[in-house]
Structure formats: C-alpha cells, structure tokens
Amino acid sequence: MEDPISKVNQDQLKGGGNSTLLGPIPFSYLTASPLVLNALTAGQIIYRVTVIINVAFNDAAATMQLGTSTTPNLVFSSGDVNLIVIDQYDNEMFITIPSDDLFILTISPGTSTQGSGIIYYEIK
C-alpha cells in the first residue's frame, strides 16, 4: 500500500508566511468524538486543511465533520469526506476566527470495525 503521506502535495505541507502547519493528526473509527485538535484565538485564520483517508471505513453511514466547537462543520461537513473511500480531501479557505474557540474533529463511525485517516491543517 502506498504511504498516505506521499499522496499529499508536498507544496501543500510547506506552509507559507507566518503560518503554522500542524499534523499529522491520526484518527480512526475508535477516536473519541469530538477530538480537540487545537485551541484557536480570536483573529487566527484557518487557511488550509487536508484529510487523508488511508484505511476505508466499512460502514457507509460513517461521517466526519471538521470545524470549531461553535460551528462543527465549518471546514468539512458530513458529506464532504467520504470515509468509505481511500482518498485525499483538501480545503483551502480563509476563515477568520471571531472569538476564542476550539478546532475539532467530530466523527461518527457508525458500526465500522476499521477505518483511519490523517489530518494536516494550517493556521495563521
């Protein structure tokens, strides 16, 4: 099996300016939800997020969301990442955080008995 890290566009992982690239953050069908990825302060910008599914989940009802505790689907909504397909999902955005918050992964694995992925994200 191909190393999932090598699938990521290497330019994407370099970051830019005064940004901070964080990851890899592994998750699986066993990950407690919500998983706090980072504390965010007012004025920070979520700039880029990459989710790599490296082991497909085996329940078609499995979903994930990525966002803040205030807006759990801010970056990825339930249907944006197909957990039953090995793939890479990218979202480049400029979301300014209006007030202190938490960056979280909310995962609902359904009845999955397998499945895992990796998250990279960049904040400024």
C-alpha positions as CSV (number, residue, x, y, z in Angstrom):
1,M,0.0,0.0,0.0
2,E,1.2,3.5,-0.9
3,D,2.4,5.6,2.0
4,P,-0.5,8.0,2.6
5,I,1.9,10.9,3.4
6,S,3.4,10.7,0.0
7,K,-0.1,11.3,-1.5
8,V,-0.1,14.8,-0.1
9,N,1.0,17.5,-2.4
10,Q,4.4,18.4,-0.8
11,D,4.0,22.1,-1.6
12,Q,0.8,22.0,0.5
13,L,2.8,20.8,3.5
14,K,5.4,23.5,3.4
15,G,3.2,26.3,4.8
16,G,3.7,29.9,4.0
17,G,4.4,33.2,5.6
18,N,3.9,33.1,9.4
19,S,1.5,30.2,9.2
20,T,1.8,27.1,11.4
21,L,1.3,23.7,9.7
22,L,0.1,21.1,12.2
23,G,-0.1,17.4,11.7
24,P,-0.1,14.6,11.0
25,I,-3.1,14.1,13.4
26,P,-4.2,10.5,13.1
27,F,-7.8,9.4,13.7
28,S,-9.7,6.1,13.4
29,Y,-13.0,4.5,13.9
30,L,-12.1,4.3,17.6
31,T,-11.3,8.0,18.1
32,A,-13.3,9.7,20.8
33,S,-15.5,12.4,19.5
34,P,-15.2,15.3,19.4
35,L,-11.4,15.3,19.3
36,V,-9.9,18.7,20.1
37,L,-7.2,19.4,17.5
38,N,-6.2,22.9,18.6
39,A,-7.2,25.9,20.7
40,L,-7.9,28.9,18.5
41,T,-7.6,32.5,19.4
42,A,-9.7,35.4,18.0
43,G,-8.2,36.7,14.8
44,Q,-6.4,33.5,13.8
45,I,-7.1,32.2,10.3
46,I,-7.8,28.6,9.3
47,Y,-6.0,28.6,6.0
48,R,-5.7,25.1,4.7
49,V,-6.9,21.6,5.7
50,T,-6.1,18.2,4.2
51,V,-7.8,15.0,5.3
52,I,-6.4,11.7,4.0
53,I,-8.4,8.5,4.4
54,N,-5.8,5.7,4.4
55,V,-7.9,2.8,5.5
56,A,-11.5,2.9,4.4
57,F,-14.3,2.7,7.0
58,N,-16.6,-0.2,6.5
59,D,-19.9,1.4,7.3
60,A,-21.4,3.6,4.6
61,A,-23.2,5.6,7.4
62,A,-19.8,6.7,8.8
63,T,-19.3,10.5,8.7
64,M,-17.0,13.2,10.0
65,Q,-17.1,16.9,10.4
66,L,-14.2,19.3,10.9
67,G,-14.7,22.8,12.3
68,T,-15.0,24.6,15.6
69,S,-16.9,23.8,18.8
70,T,-19.2,26.7,17.7
71,T,-19.6,25.5,14.1
72,P,-18.6,21.8,13.9
73,N,-19.0,21.7,10.1
74,L,-17.1,25.0,9.4
75,V,-14.4,23.3,7.2
76,F,-15.8,20.0,6.2
77,S,-19.5,19.0,6.5
78,S,-20.7,15.4,7.0
79,G,-20.9,14.7,3.2
80,D,-17.6,16.4,2.2
81,V,-15.3,13.5,3.2
82,N,-16.3,10.0,2.0
83,L,-14.9,7.8,4.8
84,I,-15.5,4.6,2.8
85,V,-13.1,5.6,0.1
86,I,-9.3,5.9,0.3
87,D,-8.7,9.4,-0.9
88,Q,-7.4,12.9,-0.1
89,Y,-9.7,15.9,0.6
90,D,-8.4,19.4,0.5
91,N,-10.0,22.7,1.5
92,E,-8.2,26.0,1.1
93,M,-10.0,28.8,2.8
94,F,-9.5,32.0,4.8
95,I,-11.7,31.6,7.8
96,T,-11.1,34.2,10.4
97,I,-11.9,33.0,13.9
98,P,-14.1,35.7,15.5
99,S,-13.6,34.7,19.1
100,D,-11.6,32.1,21.1
101,D,-12.7,28.6,20.1
102,L,-11.6,25.0,19.7
103,F,-10.7,23.4,16.4
104,I,-12.4,19.9,16.5
105,L,-12.9,16.7,14.6
106,T,-16.4,15.2,15.1
107,I,-16.5,11.6,13.9
108,S,-19.5,9.2,13.7
109,P,-18.1,5.8,12.7
110,G,-21.5,4.1,12.7
111,T,-20.8,0.3,13.0
112,S,-17.4,0.5,11.4
113,T,-14.8,-2.0,12.6
114,Q,-12.0,-0.4,10.6
115,G,-11.0,2.9,9.2
116,S,-8.4,5.6,9.7
117,G,-7.0,8.8,8.4
118,I,-4.7,11.7,8.9
119,I,-5.4,15.4,9.2
120,Y,-3.0,18.3,8.3
121,Y,-4.0,21.9,8.8
122,E,-2.5,25.3,8.6
123,I,-3.4,28.3,10.8
124,K,-2.1,31.8,10.7
